Amino acid sequence: MNFNQIIDRVIDVSKEAGQFIRHERKNFDADRVEYKGLNDLVSYVDKNAEQKIVKGLELILPEAGFITEEKTTTKVGERYNWVIDPLDGTTNFIHGLPTFSVSIALQEFDTTVLGVVYEVNQDECFYAHKESPAYLNGTEIKVSSKPKIADSLIATGFPYYDFTYQERYIKLFTELMRNCHGLRRIGSAAVDLAYTACGRFEAFYEYNLNPWDIAAGIVIVQQAGGEVVNFDGGAEVFHKRELLATNHLITTEMLDYIARYFKQ
């Protein structure tokens, strides 16, 4: 498979979806927002964007199936499956906060081999595949070279419906706050990962994430020289639903903090 040819077409699909999302934001009808669960919002924009993405990707790889957030298709592929979040940062979008993205990944069997994250408002497209460096709008990117948490800017996400570990999470947050340059909560895990890949963040951690939130971003971080592990330091992040992405230099230090305040 020629990943270079495929990724160019996936970028086009992501930007077309982004253009639709940007247009809809101008005249967005908040009365059409729905709830999938506690604080779990979805709009007609998410669903329509996903349908557009699915149609575009079917032309690129007809045999592939789909793993999608909004379940607009049930097609399953034997070898290849696209993993799609049509609008990562829906709550930001609904409230008019200009940070949200389109996230598209391709999995071959159980391995994610390609990822595209398009941040709609900044018109920034991050992408990589398993045989390439990572790029931002055509320019190669690398993770940060900061070697210590003390010199780092760290991103996280807050739980919005599963509050099982809330106390521990706040303790970890408080301790990191005292020992780094700052903590940020942007509201789009795909963007957090992309920003880690290009060195804006030294690390990003969060739990209770879904595959469509992180699949594309993981590939981009890894191909930019970063590291992605679960809270135990292992490679499995999808089933465990917990993720730590770093510039690889502060992984051990971050895991020590997580073990101290989260793994109790």
Secondary structure, DSSP 8 states (H G I E B T S, - for coil): --HHHHHHHHHHHHHHHHHHHHHHHHT--GGG-EEEETTEEE-HHHHHHHHHHHHHHHHH-TT-EEEESS-------SSEEEEEEEEETHHHHHHT-S--EEEEEEEETTEEEEEEEEETTTTEEEEEETTS-EEETTEEE------SGGG-EEEE---SS--TTHHHHHHHHHHHHHHSSEEE--S-HHHHHHHHHTTS-SEEEEES--HHHHHHHHHHHHHTT-EEE-TTS-S--TTTTEEEEE-SSSHHHHHHHHHHHT--
